[in-house]
């Protein structure tokens, strides 16, 4: 990963939030609470937005 991505607060908070949401989803699934599906979907959504932001930062908004 590039240093620009690592020092960006929004991208890194998105990655950390994804890890937290995934951990909550696993805990809910262990206790057989059906809301774990919502947390998995939110985790995937946040991860995709964070990866898009990181890709934009890494490539510098250049069109290929």
C-alpha positions as CSV (number, residue, x, y, z in Angstrom):
1,X,0.0,0.0,0.0
2,X,1.1,3.5,-0.7
3,X,1.9,6.0,2.1
4,X,-0.8,8.3,0.7
5,X,-3.4,5.6,1.3
6,X,-2.1,4.8,4.8
7,X,-2.2,8.4,6.0
8,X,-5.7,9.0,4.6
9,X,-8.2,9.0,7.5
10,X,-11.3,8.1,5.5
11,X,-9.7,5.1,3.8
12,X,-8.1,3.7,6.9
13,X,-11.2,4.3,9.1
14,X,-13.2,2.4,6.4
15,X,-10.8,-0.6,6.6
16,X,-10.9,-0.6,10.4
17,X,-14.7,-0.3,10.4
18,X,-14.9,-3.3,8.1
19,X,-12.9,-5.4,10.5
20,X,-15.1,-4.3,13.4
21,X,-18.3,-5.0,11.5
22,X,-17.0,-8.4,10.5
23,X,-16.1,-9.2,14.1
24,X,-19.6,-8.2,15.2
25,X,-21.1,-10.3,12.5
26,X,-19.2,-13.4,13.6
27,X,-20.2,-12.8,17.2
28,X,-23.8,-12.5,16.3
29,X,-23.6,-15.7,14.1
30,X,-22.0,-17.6,17.0
31,X,-24.9,-16.7,19.3
32,X,-27.4,-17.5,16.5
33,X,-28.8,-14.0,16.1
34,X,-30.0,-13.4,12.6
35,X,-28.9,-9.8,12.4
36,X,-25.4,-11.0,11.5
37,X,-26.4,-10.8,7.8
38,X,-26.9,-7.1,8.0
39,X,-23.5,-6.6,9.4
40,X,-21.9,-8.7,6.7
41,X,-23.7,-6.7,4.0
42,X,-22.6,-3.4,5.7
43,X,-19.1,-4.7,6.0
44,X,-18.9,-5.6,2.3
45,X,-20.4,-2.2,1.3
46,X,-17.9,-0.2,3.5
47,X,-15.0,-2.3,2.2
48,X,-15.9,-1.7,-1.4
49,X,-16.2,2.1,-0.8
50,X,-12.8,2.1,1.1
51,X,-11.1,0.1,-1.7
52,X,-12.5,2.5,-4.3
53,X,-11.2,5.5,-2.3
54,X,-7.8,3.9,-1.8
55,X,-7.6,3.1,-5.5
56,X,-8.5,6.7,-6.3
57,X,-5.7,7.9,-4.0
58,X,-3.2,5.4,-5.2
59,X,-3.7,6.1,-8.9
60,X,-4.1,9.8,-8.5
61,X,-7.4,10.1,-10.4
62,X,-5.8,9.3,-13.8
63,X,-8.0,7.8,-16.5
64,X,-6.7,4.7,-18.2
